[in-house]
Amino acid sequence: HSFVPLCATDDLLISLDGLQGLIAVDQGSHTATLWAGTKLHAVGEPLWEHGLAMANMGDIDRQSLGGAIGTGTHGTGPTLGNISTQVVGLRLLTATGELITCSTTEEPAIFTAAQVSLGALGIVTQVTLRCLPAYELHERTWVADFAGCMAALDDHIAATRHFEFFWVPGEDVCAMKALHPVETHTSPPPSTPLLHLPEGRLARYVRAPQTDRSYRIFPSERNLKFNETEFALPAANGPDCLREVRQLMQTRYRDVAWPIEYRTLAADDIPLSPAHGRKTVTISVHQAADLPYQPFFADV
């Protein structure tokens, strides 16, 4: 999932795949400590068994927990930060062999820097997350024309805990997705197919409404290979920036068929976070793995 040569080396790479699983849960503080090599897709079930859930996740859950916080991996939601903002404690192994336990109250300066560190401070071995009581999400997806999407964008973002959309070139429409928390004791509503589900490419983004455990709703299937770059910018500049990217693709890169993803993030105080000190919008552009991407990404 990582598209930058952050870990490229002629020396040794250390795998954390052996550091897996849940270590401890504190029900009083709604916190859970996990080994940093635990994959995100393996976090939800054990948390759920203890009545807990992550506050937010991205749309891919193949990454390790340590890698996700090291790079500021995020989902969407104007009141929610990236995954690193859910972290309240870390155990860090430095290059000298020193094992540092840090949190908001213990070694706070190291902790803040380590929340998003790109691996520069050492190896994160354990992560403590502040969780929410277990909850379900209801997912609704639909298609709107570009003008309609942009006109209602602020309203959708304000009214929805998790809102995002893809602008789909060619069709020039937006595939919208809204996730709303529901009470965990309620039964999922019957899955009623939409009367007119889109066909062709749009069918990838739009499906019948569904309700399930949050960790099952957040991720999306990604079975095609692609290259991606993402830009984080002040939230107020997001709509105009997207319009410029759309114009660029419609005039100079009409052959690029991959969609543009638009998400929101709350401000945080983590030094290397893309949302440091500001409400943020992220705009992600993509290209098929077997096609040139450098000129397109550079122009964006």
N, C-alpha and C positions, 0 to 999 in steps of 0.2 A: 504493500500500500504506500510505502514511502517513495517519493519520486526524486529526492535530492540525494547527492552522494555523501550524506552525513556520516555514514558508517564505512565508507570505502577506505581500505587500508592495505598496505603491503605487509603489515605485521599480523597480530593475532586479534580475532574477534572473540568475545566471550558471550556464550549463549546462556540465557537465564531460563531456558526451557525446563530445567530441573527444579526450579523454584516455583512450584505450583500449589494453588489451593488457599483455602481460608484458614487463618491462624487463630483468630479470636474475635469475639463479638462482645460489645458492651451495650446491653439493652438500654441502660440508663441514659447514655449519651448518644444512642443511635449511631455508634461507630463500629467499623469492622476493619480488622487488619488482615491483609492478604500478602502472599508472596508476590514480588514484583513481576515474575515471569508468567503469572496467571493470565490467560487470554481473556479478553473482555467477554467473549461468548460463554466463558466458564464462570463468570462472576455472578450472574443473575440468579441462577438456581440455588446455590448455597445461601445467598443473602435472603432469598424468598423464604427458605426454610426457617429462617430466624425472624421473619416478619419485616424484612428490610428491602430496600431497593435503591439503586443509584438515582440521583436527582435528574440526571440527564446523560444521554449517550449520543455518539455520532451515528451516522447511517451505515457504518461498517464496524463489525465487532471482531475482526480477526487479529487485531493488534494485541500486544501484551499490555498489561496495566502500566508497567514501568515505562515502556515506550510511548504509550499514549500521554502520560503526564509529562514525560521528558520533552515532548514536541508540542504540547498545547493542543492536543486533539480535542475537537469540540463537536457539539450538536448544534441545536438552534433554540432560540428563545430569548426575548429581549430582557428578561429578568434573570437569566441563567448564564453563568460563566462557563468556561471550558472545563474539561474534566479535572484539570489541576486545581480549580477553585474548590472542588469537593474534598481535597486532601487536607487533613489536619495533622498528619504526622508521617515521618519518613525515617527509614534506617538507611544510611549511606556508607558504602565502603570506599575509602579514598585510595589513591594510587600508592600511598605509603603503608597501606594495610590498616589504617585507623578506621574503626567502626563508630560512626557518629549517629546518635539518635537525636532527631530534631523535630520541633513542632512550633506552634504559635507561642508557646511559653518556654521551651527549652531550645537553646541555640536559634532564636527566631530569625536572625539575619541569614544564617545558613539555610534555614527552612524556606524562607521566602525566595532565595536565589535558586534553591533546588526544586521548587515547584514546577518550573520550566527551565531546564538546565542544558538541554541538548547533549547530555552526557558529559559535560565539561567538568563537573565537580567530582565525579566518581560513579560507582555503580549503585543504583538504588536497589536494595534487596527486599525491603518491606514497605508497604504503603498502608496507611490508615485513612479510611474514607469516612466522611460524615454522610450518613445515609438518610433517607426518608422512610417512614412507614411504608410497607409494601403497597403498591397501587397498580391499578390497571389503566390502560390507555385506550381511548376510542380513536380510531384513525378514519379520516374522511379525505378522499382525493377527488379532484374534479379539474376540468379544463376551462380556461377562460382565454379570450383574446388578449393580446399584449396590452392594449390601451385600457381594457377593463381591469386587468390585473394591477396595473400601475395606479389607476385611479382609486382603487380600493385597498392599496397595499398597507397604508398606515392603519386602517381599520382592522384588517386581518391580523396584523402584527400585534396590535393592542388587545384584541379580543381573544387571542389564542396563546396558550402557554408555549406550544411548539409549532411554529409556522415556517414553512419553506416552500420554494417553488423552483421549477426548472423552466427556463425559457428554451423552447424547442425550435431551432432554426428550420427553415424549409416550410414547416406548417405555420410558423410565426405565432405560436400560441404558448401559453404558460400552463404547465401541469402543477397544480397546487396541492399541498398536503398540510393538513391540520391535525394535531394530536391534542386531545383533551383528557385530563385525568378523570377517572370514574371511581366510585367506591368499590373496594375489592370484594365486598360481600354480595354485590349484585351479579346476576347471571348475564353473560354476554347476550346482546340482542340477536335474534335470528339473522343469519347472513342473507340479506335480500339483494340479489343482483341488481345493478343499475339497469334502467330500461335501455339505455344506449351506451354501453361500454365502448370506448374508442377502439378502433382497430389499428393494425399496423404498428408503427413505432410508438404511438401514444399509449398503447395497451401496456407497455412496460411501466408507465408511471401512474396509471389510473386503474383502480380496482374497486370492488364492492366494499362498503364500509365494514370494519371489523373491530372487535374489542378483545384484548388479551392482556396477559401480564406485560408490564412495561418493557421488560428486557426482551420480549419477543416482538414487540411492535417497533421499537426504535430502529433496529438494523434492516437494511434492504439487501437483497441478493445482488451480488456483483459477479457475473460470470463472463464478462468480456474484458479483454486486456486493453488498457489505455494509458496514456500519459496525461498528467494533470498539473496545473499550477493554480494556486489560490492567492487572492489579494485581500488583505484586511484593511479597511478604511473607515473613517468616521461615519457613523450611521446616517447622518444628514446628507452625506455625499453619495450614498448608495444608489438611489434611483437614477440620478444623472449619469453616474458612472456606467450603470447597466445599459442605459440608452446609448451611450457612446460605444460600448462593446457591441451591442446589437447592430448599430450602424456600420461599424468596422466589418463585421461578419457579412452583412448584407451587401457591402460594396466591394470588399477586397478578398474575403474568404468564404465565398458562397459554397465552396466544396466541403467545408467543415460541417458535418452533420451532427456532431455531438452537442448535447445541451449545455447550457450555462446554469449553474446552481447558485441560489441566493439564500443566505441564511443570516441570522442575527445573533449577537452576543452581548451580554452585559459587560460593563466595565469592570476591571479588576486592578489589583495593585501589585501584580507579579511582574518583575522587571523585564523579562524576556517574552512575556505574553503578547500576542498580537492585539489583544484588547486592553493593554495597559493604559489606564487613566481615561478611557473613553468608551462610550457606547459604540459598538462596532457592527459593521456589515461585512460579510465575506462573500466574494464572488469567485467562483471556481470555473475555469475553462478546461476543456478536455479535447483530446485528439486520439484517434485509434493508434494502438501501439505500433502498427506496421506502416504508419504514415509520418511524414516529416511534421514536426511540431514547433521547432525552434523559431522560425520567422513569425508564425502566428502568435505564440506566447510572448515574444519580444514586443510585437506591435501592441498587444493588449496592455 
